[in-house]
Amino acid sequence: MTNGTAPPGSTHGSAETTPGGGRLARSTVGSGNTTHPVDIALMRETVEILLAPDAAPGMLPPPADELATLTETVRRHLELLIPEVEQAAGKLGKDSIPRYCALACVGEARGKLRTDPSPRFGGNVGHAQRLARVLNALCDHYVKIGSDHS
């Protein structure tokens, strides 16, 4: 994932479809005119890597160095996606159930970002998987409300 500047005429939250069929949003999160691409397809691929060992018996989690990289990647994805989901939810009516659900997921994601790995709950692997699950849920909310209201 690379950072670049916004194309002329782009705005916070603009979106396009990637060649692989994923949604690519340009977020102006951060300072200056720098934009950070939010690639939903890439986020879901990262989630799949972290959650695959749970889906198939006998699969091993990634090695420690790869796990650390994946965990940091998921954290950065969450940091980019949280404001996008909040912005999209803010465009919905105050009594909207999708708004309520998306904002609850944002709160859950922020809570997960504040936690540290615990040996009681699966250590580094369990922590990374919890972050991946909440990222997957935020991707679902972004696709549902971001695509309907961008």
Steps between C-alpha positions, in 0.01 A plus 500: 500500500645837401416852601455764238335830445137538413418521131365840391138544599498212749328534836511322835329166461497480120507141375584298191510130418836322484584253220440213746147629570581654840400849600780754527419811698724803528509622856644834605572371849824654617659836437536707189377381163631146543240233439506142616331240282246276671501180297223274630615201291852523646361534852292187453804310367692593816206388714490168315868433570448554872174308528586208267664290775165501686311390189706191418611247759872437501597839355764684697491873572759718324856512644562765769665757271227468238234513772645827631494649150144381437384636836651840426341496154157424647546779757580747221203381295276557801643847554417587138159336486353622832462865387360387163229291667426783745463746216271269303293426813470873567313540172227263618197606702531522880255208543665283235576144610795468256642823649467364853662168404787665311575738788487212749755317284719812493490505881591132510789559259636786710480279808692222324769748392552598866553142620824308523555129435420276797621142555156425644331584169734341245800731532621680189306271265171549686553876512571518125193288425275722714629805312441317170140412592414859588671620179287255302185633669601861425560404135145359490358823643705714263384304197137510615468863605802651322391377158137601560581849626830618353 
